[in-house]
Amino acid sequence: MVKISRALLSAGLLALSLGCLTPSLAQSALPIAVDGQALPTLAPMLERATPAVVNIATESRMAARNPLLDDPFFRRFFNIPDQPRERKSQSVGSGVVVDARRGYILTNHHVIDGADKITVTLRDRRKLDAKVIGSDRESDVAVIQIPSNNLTALTLADSDALRVGDFVVAIGNPFGLGQTVTSGIISALGRSGLGIQGYEDFIQTDASINPGNSGGALVNLRGELVGINTAIIAPGGGNVGIGFAIPANMAARTMNHIVEHGSVRRGQLGVSVQDLTPELARAFKLPTDQGAVIAQVSPRSAAARAGLKEGDVVLNINGRPVRDGGALRNAIGLLEVGEAIRLDILREGVPQTIEAKVGEYVSAKIDGQALNSRLSGATFEDISPNSPLAGQAKGVVVANVESGSAAARAGLRKNDLILAVNRQAIASIAEMQQLAADSEGLLLNLLRGREELLLVLR
């Protein structure tokens, strides 16, 4: 079975022949004479870029749960002394210095999530303690900070200017081996729908990426940062040439939110969207199949105030093309709340421009205990308008499940989508609350990834 895995990622070497040498590669490569012929090398660029890529080691403490050892009678009977109730967990990853003056490092949320101690090792072997400035689970971006002494930072490139076929180099710390460099090309752009994280607009590359490389740099041949390595498709647990990176533009916007506010304040228009398929384009008699169709407009939302209507097709946002529904969701979700935006739309085939202000999304959540005792330990929320599920499905999302709780024992998992309770379809927390209250047993229809399941709670 094909497995999509978080990367804690890296890279292996791709030989570039003289026959495929491009002008940009030639400019970045220092000719070396071998038998009278000049051979390309990436060494000069890497000498400038690699000092900005760091190794990250994290240490966290996890509760060591053993119900027998928690029982004082059991310990006295077998003369077992008191023992530590926690164990240490360690992991490795990578990061990129993007602001040398302030010591800011970009990495992945999953690299530092839950860490009690973060140690950064620089290219010159200095080891520094880092503190977390902020982290965003939905985009898998985190910002940490180290003392700003003699640091080297990477310049961020415009990742929107990338093209399939561009040469790239991945730099990181695979398997904790230490800094490693691999090269390849951009295999695809705008990858989404993988279920790796909430906001997906991945760069796909065949530059070798492995566990330990998460948070590392994907750079162009000028040594500019084009992406943050994040995940791989690994059927056997190793690299097969399909890796994913968060575009530098998305990472930069998320970082700005985190630095300014300490977290990401998600914006929303208050619409449900779907992709403009060729079939819909023909049905609407539109000249394009690139865009996002407004499927629903929430009352009193920013979209309603701006005059957006169901059936409108969004083509551009602030002058940038909107490829599909996911692209519109990503663009809105990374804008500042209150920011003015300009939408180029088609309404019944007629071009129009709509101006709006981004609103703030406030999630409606409820604790499972308030719904039914069998659901205690879980937290539920309505589908966000910015979610990939918006406009595609109806139900209630499992936002979190505490380990060892009644909900966990019943088989619920984080990100499950509850479609129906006791054979009745639900579209909101309010409907779920009405059906689950005081019920002696619960029959839940849920969607887990692409698989529909039936869960019985008695």
GIUR-V598622 format. One record per residue. N is the residue number from 0. SS is DSSP state (@ for helix, = for strand, . for the rest). PSI is psi in whole degrees, 0 to 359 (none if undefined). Layout:
n,ss,psi
N,SS,PSI
N,SS,PSI
This chain:
n,ss,psi
0,.,134
1,.,133
2,.,127
3,=,120
4,=,148
5,=,148
6,.,327
7,=,71
8,.,179
9,.,212
10,.,153
11,.,175
12,.,138
13,.,121
14,.,130
15,.,119
16,.,161
17,@,331
18,@,337
19,@,13
20,.,125
21,.,165
22,@,319
23,@,323
24,@,319
25,@,323
26,@,327
27,@,347
28,.,136
29,.,117
30,.,137
31,=,128
32,=,121
33,=,116
34,.,37
35,.,1
36,=,144
37,=,127
38,=,145
39,.,153
40,.,144
41,.,2
42,@,315
43,@,318
44,@,318
45,@,327
46,@,330
47,@,325
48,@,321
49,@,329
50,@,343
51,@,351
52,=,127
53,=,158
54,=,139
55,=,125
56,=,131
57,=,152
58,=,131
59,=,157
60,=,129
61,=,143
62,=,131
63,.,98
64,.,122
65,.,105
66,.,330
67,.,318
68,.,341
69,.,347
70,.,112
71,@,326
72,@,317
73,@,317
74,@,319
75,@,319
76,@,319
77,.,9
78,.,47
79,.,122
80,.,161
81,.,139
82,.,159
83,.,138
84,.,14
85,=,159
86,=,156
87,=,143
88,=,137
89,=,149
90,=,166
91,=,154
92,=,200
93,=,169
94,=,168
95,=,124
96,=,121
97,=,350
98,=,97
99,.,327
100,.,318
101,.,355
102,.,28
103,=,136
104,=,132
105,=,136
106,=,190
107,.,148
108,@,317
109,@,345
110,@,321
111,@,2
112,.,124
113,.,6
114,.,135
115,.,334
116,=,134
117,=,123
118,=,127
119,=,129
120,=,122
121,.,169
122,.,328
123,.,13
124,.,7
125,.,140
126,=,125
127,=,141
128,=,139
129,=,152
130,=,152
131,=,123
132,=,320
133,=,164
134,=,148
135,=,111
136,.,321
137,.,322
138,.,354
139,.,39
140,=,138
141,=,152
142,=,124
143,=,166
144,=,140
145,.,164
146,.,135
147,.,65
148,.,117
149,.,50
150,.,154
151,.,132
152,.,151
153,.,142
154,.,138
155,=,129
156,.,166
157,.,100
158,@,343
159,@,342
160,@,359
161,.,149
162,.,149
163,.,130
164,.,346
165,.,140
166,=,139
167,=,161
168,=,133
169,=,134
170,=,131
171,=,201
172,.,71
173,@,133
174,@,23
175,@,17
176,.,336
177,.,175
178,.,131
179,=,146
180,=,134
181,=,163
182,=,162
183,=,208
184,=,169
185,=,117
186,=,328
187,=,162
188,=,155
189,=,29
190,=,131
191,.,178
192,.,18
193,.,344
194,.,18
195,.,318
196,.,173
197,.,317
198,.,109
199,.,126
200,.,54
201,=,149
202,=,128
203,=,136
204,=,155
205,.,4
206,.,130
207,.,124
208,.,134
209,.,169
210,.,131
211,=,343
212,.,351
213,.,134
214,.,354
215,.,179
216,=,139
217,=,116
218,=,156
219,.,183
220,.,357
221,.,359
222,.,19
223,.,147
224,=,121
225,=,343
226,=,163
227,=,116
228,=,136
229,=,317
230,=,163
231,=,157
232,=,119
233,.,85
234,.,324
235,.,12
236,.,354
237,.,179
238,.,134
239,.,15
240,.,15
241,.,97
242,=,160
243,=,143
244,=,144
245,=,127
246,=,144
247,@,323
248,@,318
249,@,316
250,@,321
251,@,318
252,@,318
253,@,318
254,@,317
255,@,318
256,@,311
257,@,315
258,@,321
259,@,320
260,@,349
261,.,350
262,.,176
263,.,120
264,.,101
265,.,133
266,=,161
267,=,154
268,.,334
269,.,40
270,=,154
271,=,137
272,=,162
273,=,161
274,=,147
275,.,99
276,.,163
277,@,325
278,@,315
279,@,321
280,@,319
281,@,319
282,@,321
283,.,357
284,.,49
285,.,150
286,.,2
287,.,157
288,.,21
289,.,117
290,.,183
291,=,131
292,=,131
293,=,112
294,=,329
295,=,143
296,=,123
297,.,139
298,.,145
299,.,19
300,.,173
301,@,322
302,@,318
303,@,319
304,@,329
305,@,346
306,.,12
307,.,147
308,.,157
309,.,136
310,.,345
311,.,144
312,=,117
313,=,122
314,=,323
315,=,150
316,=,120
317,.,40
318,.,354
319,=,135
320,=,142
321,.,113
322,.,317
323,.,187
324,@,321
325,@,322
326,@,321
327,@,317
328,@,316
329,@,315
330,@,315
331,@,317
332,@,339
333,.,5
334,.,156
335,.,141
336,.,131
337,.,354
338,.,138
339,=,138
340,=,156
341,=,125
342,=,125
343,=,121
344,=,165
345,=,125
346,=,110
347,.,39
348,.,355
349,=,125
350,=,138
351,=,161
352,=,128
353,=,134
354,=,137
355,=,167
356,=,133
357,.,130
358,=,173
359,=,135
360,.,126
361,.,114
362,.,135
363,.,116
364,=,156
365,=,144
366,=,140
367,@,328
368,@,327
369,@,343
370,@,311
371,.,141
372,@,333
373,@,346
374,@,9
375,.,144
376,.,352
377,=,152
378,=,136
379,=,149
380,=,155
381,=,159
382,.,126
383,.,144
384,.,338
385,.,358
386,.,150
387,.,339
388,.,342
389,.,127
390,.,347
391,.,332
392,.,162
393,.,143
394,.,195
395,=,134
396,=,138
397,=,105
398,=,328
399,=,151
400,=,122
401,.,136
402,.,134
403,.,0
404,.,171
405,@,320
406,@,321
407,@,317
408,@,330
409,@,344
410,.,4
411,.,147
412,.,154
413,.,141
414,.,1
415,.,145
416,=,115
417,=,116
418,=,326
419,=,150
420,=,124
421,.,46
422,.,11
423,=,125
424,=,144
425,.,153
426,.,358
427,.,166
428,@,321
429,@,318
430,@,321
431,@,320
432,@,320
433,@,322
434,@,330
435,@,338
436,.,132
437,.,20
438,.,131
439,.,330
440,.,154
441,=,132
442,=,112
443,=,126
444,=,125
445,=,159
446,=,122
447,=,105
448,.,243
449,.,10
450,=,132
451,=,134
452,=,159
453,=,125
454,=,127
455,=,124
456,=,118
457,.,none
